[in-house]
């Protein structure tokens, strides 16, 4: 990626990561018919040093619950409650999400350059993963997405659907 292109993209607040920079450099080397060019980690380090580019993290949301706040409950109350149940009857569920249109929160920037992000995409697929304590029952993934409309869920079909609204 030529320096001018890098600076132009950064002026538009577009995050540029190391791997993206390396792919672009290899692409430009191919366009320039440079044979045997390998964009290694060493090349990236020297490129960043030459242009005074550093790696910054874009700060996001803060952690909602601190571990220190819930430690007393986990140590005192939870073991007492769990004694009333068998391990196969105790389930744990957790959700995981993939923001599939979200730009990276780390990027290359020139030293001293202000590092701020734009509006983050909220397009997300979420999956719920659940299993019991002894591992004998692993529930199927529950995948949650957001659709604008789906013909099968029109009013004429909602009474027959297995979806819980």
N, C-alpha and C positions, 0 to 999 in steps of 0.2 A: 504494500500500500504506500503510494508516494506520500511524502510529508504533507503536501497541500491537501490531499484527499483526507488524511487523518485529521488535520486541523479543521477542515470544512465539516466533517461529520461531528467532531466534538463541539463546534460552534452551534450546531443544531441540537446539541445535548443528546446525541446518540451514543450509548455506551459501546465501547470497543474493548473486547477481551483479548488476552494473549493469543489463544488459539485462532480467533478470527483474524487477528493481525498476521499471524503466520500463514494462514490459508491464502489471504490476499497477497502476501509477498510472493508466495509460490506461484500464484496465478499471474502476477505481473512479470515474474521471471520467465514463465512459459510464453507469455505474449511477446517478450523481448528476445525470445529464442536463446535464453541462457541455459545451456545444457549442464546437468549435474548439480543444479542449485538445490540445496537442502536447507530448509528454514528450521534450524535446530533451536534448542533453548538458549544456546550460546549466542546465536545470531540475534535472537529476540532481546537478550540482555544487552548486547552491544548497541542495538538499534535504540533501545530505551535510554541507555546512557548517553548516546550521541545527541539525542533530541530532548534530553531532560524530561523524559516521561516516567511517571511513577504509577504504581498500581494502587487504586483507591477503592474503598468499599463504600457503597451508597447505604447509609443507615436507614433501616426500615422501622417497623413497629417494635415497641418494647415488649418484653415478656410480660404476660398478664399476671401470672401467679409465680411467686418465688418459692423454691423448694423449702427454704427455711420456714416459711409460713405454714406449710402443711406437715412438716416433720413430726410434731407432737401427735397429730391424729394418726399418722401411719405407724408410729411406734407404740402407741398406747391403745387406741380404740379399735383399729382394724384387726389385729390378731384375736381380740376377744370376740368380735363379730364372726370371724371366719371359723371359729371352733364349732359353730352350729351347723356347718355345711360340709358335705363330702367334696373332695377335689373335682370330681366329674360334674358337680353341680355349680361350680364357681366359674363364671365366664368373664373374660376380659375382652373389651372391644375398643378399637381405636380407629380414628379416621385418618386418612392420608389424602393429600390433594396434589394435583398437578396443574399449575397455572400454565397451560400450554401455549399461550401467546405472550407470556411475561418476558420482558427483556432482562438481561443479566443485571445484577446489582453491583458487579465489580467491573472496572474498566480501566483502560489506559488513559492517562491524562498528563499534560505537561505540568511540571512542578509549579505550584502557585495558582494553577487554574482552579476556579471554583467548581466543585463537583456536586451537582444536584440532578435529581431525576425528574422526569416528567410524570404524567399521570400513568399509573400502572394498570395494565389490562387485568380484568377480573374474570376473564374466561377461564373456567376451571372445571376439571373433572374430579370428583371426590369418590373415594372408595372406603367402605367400612369393612374392617377386618376383625373377625371375632373367633375365639376358640376357648375351650374350657381349660381349667388349670392343669389337668393331667395330659392334655393333648389328644384325648380320644375323640373329641368332636371339634372339627374345624368347620365353621359355617361357610357357605358360599359367599364370595365377595358381593357386596351390595354396592353397585356403582350408581352414582348420582350425577346427572348432568343437567344442563339447562337448554331447553329447546324453545324456539319461538312458538311453534305449533307443530302438531303431529296429527295427521288425519285420523288415525285410529282412536285418538282421545277426544273426538268431538262429542257433543252431548248425546248423540244417538248411540255411541259406543261406551260411554263411561259406566253405565249400569252393568255391563258385562265384563269390564276390565278387572284385573287383579291388583291394580294400583290403588294404594291407600292415599287419599287426598287429605 
